[in-house]
Amino acid sequence: MRATILAGAILMAAGVSMRGPAKTTALVAKACGGKEEPNCDEHAKDNVLPPCMANSEIIPGTDCGHVSEVIPKFEKSVLVGKLQGTATNTISDADTAAANAESAADMAEEAAKMAKDVGGKAADGAAKEAKDAAKKADDLATKATEASGELETSLDDMKTHDLKDTGPYAMPEKKIQDLKKKTAKAVSATASANQAAAVALEEAADAQEVMLKSAEGALKLITAIVDETEKTVDTAKELKQNATWAVKDVKTLGKPVGDLKDKVQKNIDDEEHEDQKPVFEAIYENLDTEMDGAKKAAQDLDKKVVNDNADLPKAIKDAEDKNKPLAEIKLEMERTGLPPDSIGKSMGKIKSLETALKDLKEEMFLVDQGIKSVVKRIKRVGRSADKAKKYKVDWAPPPMTPLGAIGAGKSGAGVKLFL
């Protein structure tokens, strides 16, 4: 593909357009600069005469005969596009690394606190290592976030540069070098944050292992993660219900909006409202656009919660399954007052549950955002419908759940800030 584009650039620079009927004889137009047309009988593989090429004609212009200028412009345009794509990916990587480092720092900090509470030389040592690792991970998470922000600013600055009359090749070199510099800084910050996160998780695991050697420490550790899982699962189930309501509300909204569109269309078609036809056309288009947006948002949300194989229900079940054996260990420790029989197996169960809990929270975040998006769309549909009222085209909002009820508030009465 690039070779084809490049060939086209060369031909354009030579003054050859890729349009027009095939010509196997001398061209009517003169070559660049007014030169006489060549003898196309001499055109051959080893003697290429651009004006004699099939499907071409000479088009005099500013680029005619300037191959040496067009090629660098083309290559610079490609470079600018690649830099912008790389910067976009780097921003995403840096944000992810920052989030992971913050999560690891929280885990290490919590493990350090519990180990410190247990006390003893080994526990105190593990607590200090975990605390130090947590601080470093937190600091590097901040740096990754800052680097991501700086890169995004640089990228936005480049994207807002007006190139409509020129092309990407006209991008100022200063902006290109700034983007390169900020990208390199973000890449470095991402790597550092990822490394710090790995160390923090390792130190947290070491502190947990020390705790499992004592009855008090083991009970604190296992109780903390079991209780957190149960609380998170309860919240996830409530979130799933809200998502179901949001999807249902969009379906409920469909019929009255369809009826309203019919009324608006009637006003567009009749002669009585001829003077207001553009107004009604705009109202109809807005209703159509906003309702389509609400339906699309609801479909995307529905895929995450619609059945047991959807992402959120699967994550809930996985967390419940991983939590069950640890909950049983917790009950056994409370009954006997002894630490777990196998520290290694218990650590494995804890790590497995921590992973499941992390995955569940990620799915909850996506569903939470999906609900807010649907509710926002519902509100926009309502505002579009209210515009019709101003022109005496009435509509009656349907009965809906508190989550999506028209007029229920900025975010909808049922929207809860879960995360």
C-alpha positions as semicolon CSV with decimal commas, in nm:
position;residue;x (nm);y (nm);z (nm)
1;M;0,000;0,000;0,000
2;R;0,280;0,242;0,096
3;A;0,467;0,158;-0,224
4;T;0,157;0,243;-0,428
5;I;0,112;0,577;-0,250
6;L;0,482;0,655;-0,288
7;A;0,467;0,574;-0,660
8;G;0,169;0,806;-0,687
9;A;0,366;1,080;-0,513
10;I;0,655;1,038;-0,758
11;L;0,421;1,055;-1,055
12;M;0,248;1,365;-0,919
13;A;0,588;1,526;-0,862
14;A;0,679;1,450;-1,219
15;G;0,355;1,615;-1,326
16;V;0,171;1,292;-1,405
17;S;-0,190;1,261;-1,290
18;M;-0,333;0,913;-1,222
19;R;-0,663;1,008;-1,386
20;G;-0,788;1,034;-1,743
21;P;-0,828;0,792;-2,036
22;A;-0,548;0,560;-2,144
23;K;-0,320;0,711;-2,401
24;T;-0,082;0,500;-2,601
25;T;0,009;0,776;-2,844
26;A;0,159;1,119;-2,791
27;L;-0,032;1,331;-2,537
28;V;-0,220;1,643;-2,633
29;A;-0,092;1,837;-2,332
30;K;0,265;1,951;-2,317
31;A;0,507;1,831;-2,052
32;C;0,601;2,032;-1,742
33;G;0,737;2,372;-1,812
34;G;0,597;2,383;-2,162
35;K;0,838;2,131;-2,319
36;E;0,735;1,961;-2,641
37;E;0,566;1,623;-2,603
38;P;0,804;1,325;-2,630
39;N;0,805;1,051;-2,889
40;C;0,612;0,773;-2,715
41;D;0,751;0,518;-2,961
42;E;1,068;0,544;-2,754
43;H;0,884;0,468;-2,426
44;A;1,011;0,136;-2,283
45;K;1,094;-0,038;-1,955
46;D;1,451;0,084;-1,973
47;N;1,349;0,427;-2,097
48;V;1,045;0,537;-1,898
49;L;0,880;0,850;-2,031
50;P;0,615;0,954;-1,771
51;P;0,396;1,144;-2,020
52;C;0,366;0,826;-2,224
53;M;0,244;0,610;-1,936
54;A;-0,106;0,463;-1,970
55;N;-0,392;0,628;-1,780
56;S;-0,197;0,949;-1,736
57;E;-0,178;1,303;-1,857
58;I;0,050;1,591;-1,780
59;I;-0,099;1,834;-1,529
60;P;0,121;2,141;-1,481
61;G;0,130;2,258;-1,121
62;T;0,343;2,359;-0,824
63;D;0,464;2,001;-0,764
64;C;0,537;1,930;-1,131
65;G;0,894;1,808;-1,168
66;H;0,969;1,826;-0,795
67;V;1,015;1,461;-0,699
68;S;1,293;1,550;-0,455
69;E;1,053;1,773;-0,262
70;V;0,741;1,555;-0,266
71;I;0,907;1,240;-0,132
72;P;1,041;1,403;0,190
73;K;0,697;1,562;0,244
74;F;0,531;1,223;0,208
75;E;0,777;1,057;0,445
76;K;0,738;1,334;0,704
77;S;0,360;1,299;0,688
78;V;0,392;0,926;0,756
79;L;0,631;0,999;1,045
80;V;0,390;1,246;1,204
81;G;0,107;0,992;1,184
82;K;0,318;0,720;1,342
83;L;0,433;0,951;1,622
84;Q;0,076;1,042;1,706
85;G;-0,030;0,678;1,711
86;T;0,263;0,582;1,932
87;A;0,189;0,870;2,168
88;T;-0,176;0,763;2,201
89;N;-0,075;0,406;2,291
90;T;0,190;0,531;2,532
91;I;-0,065;0,745;2,717
92;S;-0,284;0,438;2,765
93;D;0,012;0,228;2,882
94;A;0,123;0,494;3,130
95;D;-0,226;0,532;3,277
96;T;-0,255;0,155;3,318
97;A;0,087;0,132;3,479
98;A;-0,003;0,413;3,720
99;A;-0,328;0,241;3,819
100;N;-0,151;-0,093;3,871
101;A;0,124;0,070;4,076
102;E;-0,133;0,246;4,295
103;S;-0,317;-0,082;4,349
104;A;0,006;-0,263;4,435
105;A;0,103;0,017;4,672
106;D;-0,232;-0,013;4,851
107;M;-0,186;-0,389;4,889
108;A;0,168;-0,352;5,020
109;E;0,062;-0,078;5,260
110;E;-0,224;-0,291;5,395
111;A;0,004;-0,595;5,433
112;A;0,263;-0,382;5,612
113;K;0,004;-0,248;5,854
114;M;-0,128;-0,592;5,941
115;A;0,223;-0,736;5,978
116;K;0,318;-0,447;6,206
117;D;0,009;-0,511;6,420
118;V;0,109;-0,876;6,459
119;G;0,455;-0,774;6,576
120;G;0,773;-0,973;6,623
121;K;1,110;-0,939;6,453
122;A;1,016;-1,116;6,129
123;A;0,682;-0,941;6,098
124;D;0,833;-0,598;6,173
125;G;1,103;-0,653;5,909
126;A;0,852;-0,764;5,649
127;A;0,629;-0,470;5,737
128;K;0,913;-0,221;5,679
129;E;1,006;-0,372;5,342
130;A;0,645;-0,370;5,229
131;K;0,590;-0,012;5,346
132;D;0,902;0,111;5,164
133;A;0,795;-0,070;4,846
134;A;0,447;0,079;4,877
135;K;0,585;0,433;4,901
136;K;0,809;0,385;4,598
137;A;0,525;0,237;4,393
138;D;0,298;0,524;4,491
139;D;0,561;0,783;4,397
140;L;0,630;0,623;4,060
141;A;0,258;0,590;3,992
142;T;0,234;0,967;4,036
143;K;0,524;1,022;3,797
144;A;0,364;0,796;3,537
145;T;0,038;0,991;3,567
146;E;0,224;1,321;3,530
147;A;0,417;1,194;3,226
148;S;0,093;1,074;3,069
149;G;-0,066;1,415;3,124
150;E;0,228;1,600;2,974
151;L;0,228;1,371;2,671
152;E;-0,145;1,414;2,621
153;T;-0,104;1,793;2,631
154;S;0,174;1,774;2,372
155;L;-0,036;1,544;2,152
156;D;-0,340;1,773;2,177
157;D;-0,121;2,070;2,088
158;M;-0,005;1,887;1,776
159;K;-0,355;1,773;1,678
160;T;-0,497;2,125;1,706
161;H;-0,233;2,269;1,472
162;D;-0,413;2,380;1,155
163;L;-0,291;2,167;0,863
164;K;-0,598;2,179;0,640
165;D;-0,429;2,396;0,377
166;T;-0,100;2,208;0,381
167;G;-0,081;1,856;0,527
168;P;0,096;1,669;0,809
169;Y;0,433;1,744;0,651
170;A;0,388;2,109;0,756
171;M;0,386;2,018;1,127
172;P;0,642;2,241;1,301
173;E;0,958;2,052;1,390
174;K;0,946;2,195;1,742
175;K;0,613;2,021;1,807
176;I;0,744;1,694;1,663
177;Q;1,053;1,698;1,884
178;D;0,844;1,789;2,190
179;L;0,613;1,492;2,126
180;K;0,913;1,261;2,085
181;K;1,062;1,385;2,411
182;K;0,737;1,352;2,607
183;T;0,675;1,005;2,460
184;A;1,019;0,885;2,568
185;K;0,962;1,027;2,917
186;A;0,626;0,851;2,946
187;V;0,771;0,521;2,825
188;S;1,041;0,544;3,092
189;A;0,790;0,636;3,363
190;T;0,568;0,345;3,259
191;A;0,853;0,096;3,288
192;S;0,951;0,233;3,629
193;A;0,593;0,218;3,757
194;N;0,552;-0,140;3,635
195;Q;0,875;-0,244;3,805
196;A;0,777;-0,073;4,129
197;A;0,438;-0,242;4,120
198;A;0,599;-0,584;4,081
199;V;0,830;-0,519;4,378
200;A;0,543;-0,391;4,593
201;L;0,336;-0,703;4,520
202;E;0,632;-0,924;4,604
203;E;0,693;-0,747;4,935
204;A;0,322;-0,764;5,016
205;A;0,329;-1,139;4,955
206;D;0,635;-1,175;5,181
207;A;0,458;-0,989;5,461
208;Q;0,149;-1,204;5,415
209;E;0,354;-1,522;5,432
210;V;0,513;-1,411;5,759
211;M;0,168;-1,337;5,900
212;L;0,037;-1,682;5,810
213;K;0,293;-1,834;6,043
214;S;0,107;-1,700;6,345
215;A;-0,254;-1,769;6,437
216;E;-0,326;-1,402;6,502
217;G;-0,166;-1,282;6,181
218;A;-0,328;-1,553;5,967
219;L;-0,673;-1,478;6,103
220;K;-0,631;-1,102;6,043
221;L;-0,506;-1,153;5,690
222;I;-0,769;-1,404;5,580
223;T;-1,053;-1,220;5,754
224;A;-0,960;-0,897;5,579
225;I;-0,967;-1,043;5,228
226;V;-1,278;-1,257;5,290
227;D;-1,471;-0,962;5,428
228;E;-1,361;-0,734;5,143
229;T;-1,464;-0,991;4,885
230;E;-1,808;-1,040;5,035
231;K;-1,866;-0,665;5,048
232;T;-1,746;-0,617;4,690
233;V;-1,961;-0,902;4,560
234;D;-2,271;-0,751;4,726
235;T;-2,197;-0,417;4,560
236;A;-2,136;-0,586;4,224
237;K;-2,475;-0,758;4,240
238;E;-2,643;-0,426;4,314
239;L;-2,454;-0,276;4,022
240;K;-2,572;-0,559;3,796
241;Q;-2,933;-0,486;3,895
242;N;-2,890;-0,118;3,817
243;A;-2,744;-0,206;3,477
244;T;-3,046;-0,425;3,404
245;W;-3,276;-0,137;3,497
246;A;-3,086;0,105;3,275
247;V;-3,120;-0,126;2,973
248;K;-3,491;-0,174;3,046
249;D;-3,545;0,202;3,074
250;V;-3,409;0,261;2,723
251;K;-3,647;0,000;2,583
252;T;-3,936;0,161;2,772
253;L;-3,842;0,500;2,631
254;G;-3,844;0,375;2,272
255;K;-4,220;0,373;2,204
256;P;-4,313;0,723;2,333
257;V;-4,014;0,870;2,152
258;G;-4,123;0,692;1,835
259;D;-4,474;0,835;1,875
260;L;-4,328;1,183;1,929
261;K;-4,118;1,153;1,614
262;D;-4,433;1,065;1,420
263;K;-4,601;1,382;1,547
264;V;-4,298;1,592;1,456
265;Q;-4,286;1,433;1,110
266;K;-4,652;1,521;1,059
267;N;-4,571;1,887;1,127
268;I;-4,281;1,868;0,884
269;D;-4,510;1,737;0,610
270;D;-4,816;1,958;0,651
271;E;-4,854;2,303;0,494
272;E;-4,968;2,466;0,817
273;H;-4,617;2,448;0,964
274;E;-4,429;2,524;0,642
275;D;-4,251;2,824;0,798
276;Q;-4,132;2,614;1,092
277;K;-4,027;2,315;0,885
278;P;-3,650;2,363;0,951
279;V;-3,717;2,378;1,326
280;F;-3,915;2,055;1,326
281;E;-3,657;1,886;1,105
282;A;-3,388;1,977;1,358
283;I;-3,601;1,844;1,647
284;Y;-3,664;1,520;1,459
285;E;-3,295;1,475;1,380
286;N;-3,196;1,540;1,742
287;L;-3,453;1,291;1,870
288;D;-3,334;1,033;1,620
289;T;-2,967;1,087;1,704
290;E;-3,011;1,087;2,082
291;M;-3,238;0,782;2,085
292;D;-2,995;0,591;1,864
293;G;-2,717;0,688;2,104
294;A;-2,917;0,564;2,402
295;K;-2,992;0,234;2,229
296;K;-2,625;0,182;2,141
297;A;-2,513;0,258;2,498
298;A;-2,778;0,019;2,633
299;Q;-2,668;-0,258;2,394
300;D;-2,306;-0,219;2,503
301;L;-2,409;-0,231;2,869
302;D;-2,643;-0,526;2,816
303;K;-2,356;-0,735;2,680
304;K;-2,174;-0,701;3,012
305;V;-2,465;-0,819;3,231
306;V;-2,723;-0,994;3,013
307;N;-2,652;-1,354;3,120
308;D;-2,424;-1,569;3,333
309;N;-2,160;-1,572;3,059
310;A;-2,139;-1,193;3,049
311;D;-1,830;-1,028;3,196
312;L;-1,970;-0,901;3,525
313;P;-2,167;-1,215;3,626
314;K;-1,863;-1,430;3,542
315;A;-1,638;-1,208;3,754
316;I;-1,885;-1,222;4,044
317;K;-1,900;-1,603;4,031
318;D;-1,523;-1,635;4,007
319;A;-1,473;-1,416;4,315
320;E;-1,736;-1,612;4,508
321;D;-1,577;-1,945;4,410
322;K;-1,227;-1,828;4,509
323;N;-1,355;-1,682;4,835
324;K;-1,535;-1,997;4,953
325;P;-1,228;-2,204;5,060
326;L;-1,075;-1,907;5,244
327;A;-1,403;-1,841;5,423
328;E;-1,394;-2,203;5,538
329;I;-1,034;-2,163;5,661
330;K;-1,140;-1,852;5,849
331;L;-1,417;-2,043;6,030
332;E;-1,175;-2,325;6,114
333;M;-0,918;-2,084;6,258
334;E;-1,185;-1,913;6,466
335;R;-1,287;-2,252;6,600
336;T;-0,940;-2,394;6,677
337;G;-0,733;-2,079;6,733
338;L;-0,457;-2,231;6,512
339;P;-0,294;-2,103;6,192
340;P;-0,370;-2,281;5,859
341;D;-0,238;-2,634;5,816
342;S;-0,051;-2,544;5,497
343;I;0,095;-2,195;5,462
344;G;0,186;-2,255;5,098
345;K;-0,165;-2,363;4,997
346;S;-0,320;-2,077;5,191
347;M;-0,092;-1,828;5,018
348;G;-0,195;-1,974;4,683
349;K;-0,563;-1,932;4,770
350;I;-0,503;-1,574;4,885
351;K;-0,319;-1,482;4,564
352;S;-0,590;-1,644;4,353
353;L;-0,864;-1,454;4,534
354;E;-0,674;-1,125;4,510
355;T;-0,655;-1,169;4,132
356;A;-1,025;-1,251;4,109
357;L;-1,110;-0,950;4,325
358;K;-0,900;-0,721;4,106
359;D;-1,073;-0,853;3,792
360;L;-1,414;-0,805;3,952
361;K;-1,340;-0,443;4,040
362;E;-1,228;-0,375;3,684
363;E;-1,554;-0,515;3,545
364;M;-1,752;-0,318;3,802
365;F;-1,582;0,001;3,689
366;L;-1,674;-0,065;3,325
367;V;-2,036;-0,144;3,412
368;D;-2,056;0,160;3,640
369;Q;-1,937;0,380;3,354
370;G;-2,182;0,210;3,119
371;I;-2,475;0,283;3,350
372;K;-2,378;0,648;3,377
373;S;-2,349;0,667;2,998
374;V;-2,698;0,519;2,949
375;V;-2,855;0,750;3,207
376;K;-2,685;1,050;3,048
377;R;-2,822;0,945;2,710
378;I;-3,172;0,908;2,854
379;K;-3,152;1,262;2,991
380;R;-3,045;1,392;2,650
381;V;-3,341;1,221;2,487
382;G;-3,563;1,392;2,743
383;R;-3,415;1,733;2,666
384;S;-3,467;1,679;2,293
385;A;-3,829;1,582;2,357
386;D;-3,883;1,890;2,570
387;K;-3,779;2,108;2,276
388;A;-4,076;1,971;2,086
389;K;-4,304;2,083;2,370
390;K;-4,200;2,442;2,311
391;Y;-4,363;2,413;1,969
392;K;-4,680;2,254;2,108
393;V;-4,586;1,897;2,020
394;D;-4,658;1,723;2,349
395;W;-4,516;1,398;2,477
396;A;-4,559;1,204;2,800
397;P;-4,246;1,057;2,962
398;P;-4,311;0,687;3,031
399;P;-4,305;0,537;3,382
400;M;-3,949;0,421;3,441
401;T;-3,725;0,302;3,723
402;P;-3,578;0,571;3,952
403;L;-3,249;0,503;3,774
404;G;-3,353;0,647;3,440
405;A;-3,667;0,844;3,516
406;I;-3,674;1,164;3,314
407;G;-3,609;1,453;3,550
408;A;-3,465;1,234;3,826
409;G;-3,158;1,451;3,860
410;K;-2,823;1,510;3,694
411;S;-2,710;1,148;3,719
412;G;-3,044;0,978;3,778
413;A;-3,179;0,905;4,124
414;G;-3,072;0,542;4,114
415;V;-2,713;0,597;4,008
416;K;-2,474;0,515;4,288
417;L;-2,108;0,609;4,284
418;F;-1,979;0,256;4,335
419;L;-1,611;0,308;4,264
